[in-house]
Amino acid sequence: MSNELGNDILKCIHHLNLSTLLLSQRMLEKDKVMAMFRLGIDEEAADILSKLSTSQMLVLSETNQLIFQLRFKNSELIKKLTEESRVSDIKQMHTGILLSSLLLDSINK
């Protein structure tokens, strides 16, 4: 990988991390319970995220790793969520149900 491409990817990771932190704070401010559910975090993590200062978010975001994880843990789930459906109106609801069930499973473990 060229150095320029590597630097570009790092910048994208930094931007994505910061954007996700800012969005998380906005979601928590608007509706804490729903935000906790959508983010897949507990109340303690929600409280910490809500109280982060801008400088703390910048420090967190400037790592070379994504600070949030995708919920897709296996290829089967990705295939199910992206396969063609005859009823496109149901696709978004189906995706929400699958992701919600994954979150509930992880909470119950």
N, C-alpha and C positions, 0 to 999 in steps of 0.2 A: 504494500500500500504506500503510495507516495506520501510524503510529509504534508503536502498541501491538502490532500484529501483527508488525511488523518486530522489535521487541524480543523478542517471544515466540519467533520463529524463531531469533534469535541465541542465546537461552538454550538452545533445543533443540540447536543446532549445538554449543555449548559442552559440553552434557551428553553428546551423542553422541561428541564427540572424546575427552572424558575417559573415558567408558565403554569406548571402543575401545582406548585406551592401557592401561587397567587390565586389560582382557581379554587384550590382547596379551602383557602381562607375565606374567599367569597361565599362558597357553598356553606361553610360552617356558620358564617355570620347570618346567612339567610334562613337556613333550616338545619340546625345541628343534627337532629336525628336522621333526616334523610341523607345528609352529607356523610354521616358516619356509615350508613348503609351503602351508599354509592361508592365511597372510597374504600370500604372494607376495613375500617379501623375501629378501635374501641374508644371509649370516652376519654381515657387518659391521653391517648395519642391525639384525639381531636382537640383537647384543651391545650396541649403543647403546640400543635400546629397553629391554632388560633392566636396564640400569644407571640409567635415569632416576629421579631422586628425585621425590617427590610434588610439590614446588614446581616442578620442571621440567615435569612433566606438566600442572600447572595453567596454566603460562605457555603451553605449546603448545596446550592445549585452548581457550584463550580467544581464538582468532582468529575472524574472521568467515567463515572458509572451512572446509569439511570437510578434515581432514588426511589422510584415507584415500580412495582412489578406488574406485568401483564397477568391477567387472570387465566389466560389460556395455558394450561399445563400440559396438554397433549394435542397431537395432530387430529385426533378424532373430533374433538370439540371444534377446532377451527374448520374442519370439513363440514360439520353439521351446520355451523353458523353461516357458511358461505355458499352452500349448495343452492342450486336453483329451486325456486318454489313456485308452484302454480298460483299461489295466493300471496302476492307480495305484501299486502297489507298486514299479514300475520307475522311476517319475518321479524320486524322490530320487536313485537311482543314476544315471540319465541326466543329471540336473543336475550331479552330482559329476563325471561323466566329461567333460562339456562344459567346465566351469570348469577342471578339471585340464588339459585339452588346451590351453586358452587360456594357462594359466600356463606350461606347458611350451614353447609357441610363443614366449612373450615371453622366457623364459630363454634359448632357443636363438638369439635374434636378436642 
